Every structure is written in C-alpha cells, then in structure tokens.
C-alpha cells in the first residue's frame, strides 16, 4: 500500500468537542504539527472531548508514536473517542496508548466506536461523568496553608 502524506482537519463544535479527521501516514514532525494545531484550536477552553475520525489514517511511525505518548497530558483533553478505525490501526493506536500508560500519562478515558453516532453517545456519557467530577472537586473545601487539621 502506498503511503499518503499526513493531513488533518480540526475544528471546535460547541460546547466542548474537538472534531478531528486524520488521514495518511504520520511521522514525528507530523504529530508535532497536529499537537500544535490542536493547542491553537482548543485555545483557552478548560476542556475538550476529541471526536476523531481515523477511517483514512494509514499509520503512525515509531517516532510519531513516541512524540504523541510524551505529549499526552499537555492539552486539556477530557476524553478521546476514535471511530472508523481498521483493525490494524486499532492495534497501532493500542500500542500508542500502552506506551502512554507506561509513562503514566493517560489522565483521560480513551475508546473506539464503530461509527460517529456511537462516538457521540460515548462523549455524552463521559461529559456527564466529567462535569460531576469537576463540580465535586470544585466543591471540596481547601485547607489553608499552615492550618492544622482536627487531629493535630
């Protein structure tokens, strides 16, 4: 199979979805370009869920996987759902996720869906969980520096 140059389209769907369509074969510099573009598109949003169409993704080189694994956690991503993946690409992405997990850098849920409808359902469910967690973290009382707890 001939390798096609990497290309991608990114946009925001309000309130918090990063629509991403990845095509072709990605190497390290391609992945760095995607990460920079994602950062720019996300802007100052407190979080986004990535809705990734990878039906036309052909592959990611070892260098590209390394770059992606090292960068995981740098963007305010609350979850990633990928759809349209062929079996070989699912295996490849699985390897990438395993590398990220070994580095302790997977703070968000990541999953695959058969199609965009299922992917959007996944986001809706994760969004509810994420907002509940975020609200409970914001509601927790914070100890003042130097304050002693009740058992001290």
Secondary structure, 3 states (H helix, E strand, C coil): CCCCECEEEEEEECCCEEEEEEEEEECHHHHHHHHHHHHHHHCCCCCEEEEEEEEEEEEECHHHHHHHHHHCCCCCEEEEEEECCCHHHHHHHHHHHHHHHHCCCCCCEEEEECCHHHHHHHHHHHHHHHHHHHHHHHHCCCCCCCCCCCCC
